[in-house]
């Protein structure tokens, strides 16, 4: 008896490896034949190691060419017609829109995941209207639509882009609670703040550097501010010359990208993400919470879902250096017992809300409903 095929599509294979690894492994473990459909980027071997097949597809993440998108739709139709999956799982805008349209054409059940809205959706003007219309068309008739925070869900519902009876919430992409275990940094007379993010303006990196410049020593001693960032060449990326200037200034330490973030997290007291990017639920904050780190982040959709203000961290206003500085000072000035309480609260919240097993169970249940209705 052949295994039912599940196609999972996203705009970059590394996204599947970094954010969907446990879900893919769980689907394989449930007896599905899982095929990843994404642009090749060198992560194909990692997918193969967990039993996931790979089919390349060309997706221009930032392109707005109608001809290019028509070609993408045709590629989805041709590939999905050949694979004939029992269900299609879409992530990111173009796989949700054009993969979703292809599924409608072919009568293939689908599950869509809205993992943050991205800057295009949030901009005003004609492009925003086009993206909203494409989402409405691509998501129409989906058997299940998962959102990663309630703000995005409500925005789609009030905008009439989705039907409420097909919508549910997930705790982001979840976090592996065994892999990201509590790691308390031994006291050494310093307070270490760490940002882990893509180096984009909208992630609040500039605000973090400005706050670091203003931050002085506290009761526990001097402060260290670090940035572990992936450089980004998009229009919103931080210019290399500015990064070099920050490094020379000595106010922040720029860390090289690593394949395993856990040792870097272990050597931090508090993880900071001053993002005003339209997040889903930031994975870096979930990993920080699971690692028992206090968190400072903005009071914005997705980010605020990870922090109970004053319990496991502090919220600050977006694009507001003074507000961020005050939040960092509040943590800096905590006594050891206060810091320990925040660390424990972060881990407890990760265990209660963000366990990746919740995500895997939700997908398996949705696929079971699809199979039952077939």
C-alpha positions as CSV (number, residue, x, y, z in Angstrom):
1,X,0.0,0.0,0.0
2,X,1.5,3.3,-1.1
3,X,2.0,6.1,1.4
4,X,-0.2,9.2,1.0
5,X,1.8,12.2,-0.3
6,X,2.0,15.6,1.5
7,X,3.5,18.5,-0.4
8,X,5.0,21.3,1.7
9,X,5.9,24.5,-0.1
10,X,7.8,27.6,1.1
11,X,9.9,30.3,-0.6
12,X,13.2,29.0,0.8
13,X,14.4,25.5,1.7
14,X,16.3,26.8,4.7
15,X,12.9,27.9,6.1
16,X,11.8,24.3,6.2
17,X,15.0,23.2,7.9
18,X,15.0,25.9,10.5
19,X,11.3,26.4,11.2
20,X,9.5,23.2,10.1
21,X,12.0,20.5,10.9
22,X,9.9,18.9,13.7
23,X,6.7,19.1,11.7
24,X,8.3,17.4,8.7
25,X,9.8,14.7,10.9
26,X,6.5,14.2,12.6
27,X,4.7,13.8,9.3
28,X,7.2,11.3,8.1
29,X,6.8,9.4,11.4
30,X,3.1,9.3,10.8
31,X,3.7,7.4,7.5
32,X,3.3,10.2,5.0
33,X,5.5,10.6,2.0
34,X,6.6,14.2,2.4
35,X,7.8,16.2,-0.6
36,X,9.3,19.7,-0.1
37,X,8.7,22.2,-2.9
38,X,11.0,25.2,-2.7
39,X,13.9,27.0,-4.5
40,X,17.1,25.0,-3.9
41,X,19.6,26.7,-1.5
42,X,21.9,23.9,-0.3
43,X,19.5,22.6,2.5
44,X,18.2,19.7,0.4
45,X,20.6,17.2,2.1
46,X,19.3,18.1,5.5
47,X,15.7,17.5,4.3
48,X,16.7,14.2,2.9
49,X,18.3,13.2,6.2
50,X,14.8,13.2,7.8
51,X,13.2,11.4,4.9
52,X,11.8,14.4,3.0
53,X,12.0,14.4,-0.8
54,X,12.8,17.6,-2.6
55,X,11.4,19.1,-5.8
56,X,12.8,22.4,-7.0
57,X,10.6,25.3,-8.0
58,X,11.7,28.9,-8.9
59,X,10.1,31.5,-6.6
60,X,11.1,35.1,-6.9
61,X,10.4,36.2,-3.3
62,X,10.4,39.9,-4.0
63,X,9.3,39.9,-7.7
64,X,6.1,41.6,-8.8
65,X,6.1,40.6,-12.5
66,X,2.7,39.3,-13.6
67,X,4.4,37.2,-16.2
68,X,6.8,35.7,-13.6
69,X,3.9,34.9,-11.3
70,X,1.9,33.3,-14.1
71,X,4.9,31.0,-14.7
72,X,5.0,30.2,-11.0
73,X,1.4,29.3,-11.1
74,X,1.9,27.1,-14.1
75,X,4.9,25.4,-12.4
76,X,2.7,24.7,-9.3
77,X,0.0,23.2,-11.5
78,X,2.3,21.0,-13.4
79,X,4.2,19.7,-10.3
80,X,1.1,19.1,-8.2
81,X,-0.7,17.4,-11.1
82,X,2.2,15.0,-11.3
83,X,2.5,14.4,-7.6
84,X,-1.2,14.3,-6.8
85,X,-0.8,14.8,-3.1
86,X,-3.4,14.0,-0.5
87,X,-2.9,17.5,0.9
88,X,-0.8,20.7,0.3
89,X,0.8,22.7,3.1
90,X,1.7,26.3,2.1
91,X,3.9,28.9,3.9
92,X,4.8,32.4,2.9
93,X,3.0,34.6,0.4
94,X,3.6,33.1,-3.0
95,X,3.3,29.4,-2.0
96,X,0.0,30.3,-0.2
97,X,-1.3,32.3,-3.1
98,X,-0.1,30.5,-6.3
99,X,0.2,27.1,-4.7
100,X,-3.3,27.6,-3.3
101,X,-4.6,28.6,-6.7
102,X,-3.0,25.5,-8.3
103,X,-4.7,23.4,-5.6
104,X,-8.1,25.0,-6.4
105,X,-7.6,24.2,-10.1
106,X,-6.7,20.6,-9.4
107,X,-9.0,19.9,-6.5
108,X,-6.2,19.3,-4.0
109,X,-7.0,19.9,-0.2
110,X,-4.7,22.4,1.4
111,X,-3.7,23.9,4.7
112,X,-2.3,27.4,4.7
113,X,-0.1,29.0,7.4
114,X,0.2,32.8,7.7
115,X,3.5,33.2,9.5
116,X,3.5,37.0,9.7
117,X,2.3,39.4,7.1
118,X,5.5,40.9,5.8
119,X,6.1,44.5,4.8
120,X,4.3,44.3,1.5
121,X,1.0,43.5,3.2
122,X,1.3,46.4,5.7
123,X,2.2,49.1,3.2
124,X,-0.5,51.4,1.9
125,X,-1.3,51.9,-1.8
126,X,-2.0,49.8,-4.9
127,X,0.5,47.0,-4.1
128,X,-1.2,46.4,-0.7
129,X,-4.6,46.1,-2.4
130,X,-3.2,43.6,-4.9
131,X,-1.6,41.5,-2.2
132,X,-4.9,41.5,-0.2
133,X,-6.8,40.4,-3.3
134,X,-4.3,37.7,-4.0
135,X,-4.5,36.4,-0.5
136,X,-8.3,36.3,-0.6
137,X,-8.2,34.3,-3.9
138,X,-5.4,32.0,-2.9
139,X,-6.9,31.2,0.5
140,X,-10.5,30.7,-0.6
141,X,-11.7,27.2,0.0
142,X,-8.6,26.1,2.1
143,X,-9.6,23.3,4.4
144,X,-7.6,24.9,7.2
145,X,-5.8,28.3,7.7
146,X,-3.4,28.6,10.6
147,X,-2.3,32.0,12.0
148,X,0.6,32.6,14.4
149,X,-1.0,35.4,16.4
150,X,-4.5,36.8,17.0
151,X,-3.8,40.2,15.5
152,X,-3.1,38.7,12.1
153,X,-6.1,36.4,12.3
154,X,-8.4,39.3,13.3
155,X,-7.1,41.5,10.5
156,X,-7.9,38.8,7.9
157,X,-11.3,38.1,9.4
158,X,-12.4,41.7,9.6
159,X,-11.0,42.3,6.1
160,X,-13.1,39.4,4.7
161,X,-10.1,37.6,3.4
162,X,-10.9,34.3,5.2
163,X,-13.8,32.3,6.6
164,X,-13.9,32.1,10.4
165,X,-14.9,28.5,10.5
166,X,-11.7,27.4,8.8
167,X,-9.3,29.5,11.0
168,X,-7.2,28.5,14.0
169,X,-4.2,29.8,16.0
170,X,-0.9,28.1,16.4
171,X,1.9,29.0,18.9
172,X,4.2,30.3,16.1
173,X,6.3,27.5,14.6
174,X,6.8,26.1,18.2
175,X,10.1,25.3,19.8
176,X,11.9,22.0,20.7
177,X,11.9,22.1,24.5
178,X,14.4,19.3,24.7
179,X,16.9,20.9,22.3
180,X,16.5,24.4,23.8
181,X,16.9,23.6,27.5
182,X,17.3,26.2,30.3
183,X,20.8,27.7,30.3
184,X,21.4,30.2,33.0
185,X,24.6,32.3,32.6
186,X,26.8,32.2,35.7
187,X,27.1,35.6,37.4
188,X,30.3,37.4,36.5
189,X,29.6,41.0,37.3
190,X,28.2,41.8,33.8
191,X,24.7,42.0,32.2
192,X,24.6,40.6,28.7
193,X,21.9,41.7,26.3
194,X,21.6,39.8,23.0
195,X,19.7,40.4,19.8
196,X,19.3,37.4,17.4
197,X,17.7,38.5,14.1
198,X,18.1,39.2,10.4
199,X,19.9,42.5,10.1
200,X,16.9,44.6,8.9
201,X,15.9,48.1,9.8
202,X,12.4,46.9,10.7
203,X,13.8,44.4,13.2
204,X,14.8,47.4,15.4
205,X,18.5,46.8,15.2
206,X,19.3,50.5,14.9
207,X,17.2,51.3,17.9
208,X,19.0,48.6,19.9
209,X,22.4,50.1,19.0
210,X,21.3,53.6,20.0
211,X,19.9,52.3,23.3
212,X,23.2,50.4,23.9
213,X,25.1,53.7,23.4
214,X,23.0,55.3,26.2
215,X,23.1,52.4,28.6
216,X,25.5,52.6,31.6
217,X,26.6,50.1,34.2
218,X,24.1,48.9,36.8
219,X,24.2,47.5,40.3
220,X,25.6,44.2,38.9
221,X,28.3,45.9,37.0
222,X,29.0,46.7,33.3
223,X,26.7,45.9,30.4
224,X,27.5,44.0,27.2
225,X,25.3,44.4,24.1
226,X,25.6,41.8,21.4
227,X,24.0,41.2,18.0
228,X,23.9,37.8,16.3
229,X,22.6,38.7,12.9
230,X,22.3,37.3,9.4
231,X,23.2,40.0,6.9
232,X,20.4,40.9,4.4
233,X,20.9,42.4,1.0
234,X,17.3,43.5,0.6
235,X,16.3,47.2,0.5
236,X,15.6,47.1,4.2
237,X,18.9,45.5,5.1
238,X,21.5,47.3,7.3
239,X,24.3,48.6,5.1
240,X,27.7,46.8,5.6
241,X,29.4,50.2,6.2
242,X,27.1,50.9,9.1
243,X,27.7,47.5,10.6
244,X,31.4,48.1,10.4
245,X,31.0,51.4,12.1
246,X,29.0,49.8,14.9
247,X,31.7,47.2,15.4
248,X,34.4,49.9,15.6
249,X,32.4,52.0,18.1
250,X,32.6,49.4,20.8
251,X,29.0,50.0,21.9
252,X,27.9,46.7,20.5
253,X,29.6,43.4,19.6
254,X,28.6,41.9,16.3
255,X,28.8,38.1,16.3
256,X,29.3,35.9,13.3
257,X,26.4,33.8,12.1
258,X,26.4,30.3,13.7
259,X,24.8,27.0,12.8
260,X,23.8,26.4,16.4
261,X,22.6,29.4,18.4
262,X,22.3,27.6,21.7
263,X,25.9,28.4,23.0
264,X,25.3,32.1,22.2
265,X,22.0,32.1,24.0
266,X,23.5,30.4,27.0
267,X,26.0,33.2,27.3
268,X,23.3,35.9,27.5
269,X,21.1,37.1,30.4
270,X,18.3,38.8,28.4
271,X,17.3,38.5,24.7
272,X,16.1,41.6,23.0
273,X,14.0,42.1,19.8
274,X,12.9,45.7,19.2
275,X,11.0,44.6,16.0
276,X,8.4,46.7,14.2
277,X,8.4,44.2,11.3
278,X,5.0,42.4,10.8
279,X,6.0,39.2,12.7
280,X,4.1,36.0,13.1
281,X,5.6,34.8,16.4
282,X,9.4,35.4,16.3
283,X,11.3,32.1,16.5
284,X,14.2,33.7,18.2
285,X,12.0,34.7,21.1
286,X,10.5,31.2,21.4
287,X,14.1,29.8,21.6
288,X,15.0,32.4,24.2
289,X,12.0,31.6,26.3
290,X,12.7,27.9,26.1
291,X,16.3,28.6,27.1
292,X,15.0,30.4,30.3
293,X,16.0,33.9,29.1
294,X,14.3,37.1,30.1
295,X,12.9,38.9,27.0
296,X,12.6,42.5,26.0
297,X,10.5,43.1,22.9
298,X,8.0,45.5,21.4
299,X,4.3,45.7,22.1
300,X,3.4,44.6,18.6
301,X,1.6,41.7,17.0
302,X,3.5,38.4,17.5
303,X,6.2,39.9,19.7
304,X,3.9,40.7,22.6
305,X,2.5,37.2,22.6
306,X,5.8,35.9,24.0
307,X,6.1,38.3,26.9
308,X,4.0,38.8,30.0
309,X,5.1,42.4,30.8
310,X,7.0,42.4,34.1
311,X,6.8,38.6,34.5
312,X,9.2,37.1,32.0
313,X,10.4,40.3,30.5
314,X,9.4,43.8,29.5
315,X,7.5,45.3,26.6
316,X,8.6,48.6,24.9
317,X,7.2,50.9,22.3
318,X,8.3,50.2,18.7
319,X,10.7,52.7,17.1
320,X,11.3,54.3,20.4
321,X,14.9,54.3,21.7
322,X,14.0,55.9,25.0
323,X,11.3,53.2,25.7
324,X,13.7,50.4,24.8
325,X,16.5,51.9,27.0
326,X,14.1,52.1,29.9
327,X,13.1,48.4,29.5
328,X,16.8,47.4,29.3
329,X,17.6,49.5,32.4
330,X,14.7,47.8,34.3
331,X,16.2,44.4,33.6
332,X,19.8,45.6,34.3
333,X,18.7,46.9,37.7
334,X,17.0,43.6,38.8
335,X,18.5,41.8,41.7
336,X,19.5,38.1,41.2
337,X,16.2,36.8,42.6
338,X,14.3,39.0,40.2
339,X,16.3,37.8,37.3
340,X,15.9,34.2,38.3
341,X,12.1,34.6,38.6
342,X,12.0,36.0,35.0
343,X,14.1,33.2,33.7
344,X,11.8,30.6,35.3
345,X,8.7,32.4,34.0
346,X,10.1,32.3,30.4
347,X,10.7,28.6,30.5
348,X,7.3,27.9,32.1
349,X,5.6,29.9,29.4
350,X,7.5,28.1,26.7
351,X,6.4,24.7,28.2
352,X,2.8,25.8,28.6
353,X,2.2,27.6,25.3
354,X,5.0,27.2,22.7
355,X,5.9,23.5,22.7
356,X,6.3,22.4,19.1
357,X,4.4,19.2,19.8
358,X,1.3,21.5,19.8
359,X,2.0,22.5,16.2
360,X,2.6,18.9,15.1
361,X,-0.6,17.7,16.7
362,X,-2.6,20.4,15.1
363,X,-1.4,19.5,11.6
364,X,-1.9,15.8,12.1
365,X,-5.4,16.5,13.3
366,X,-6.2,18.7,10.3
367,X,-4.8,16.1,7.9
368,X,-7.0,13.4,9.6
369,X,-10.0,15.6,9.0
370,X,-9.1,16.0,5.3
371,X,-8.6,12.2,4.9
372,X,-12.0,11.5,6.6
373,X,-13.8,14.0,4.3
374,X,-12.2,12.5,1.1
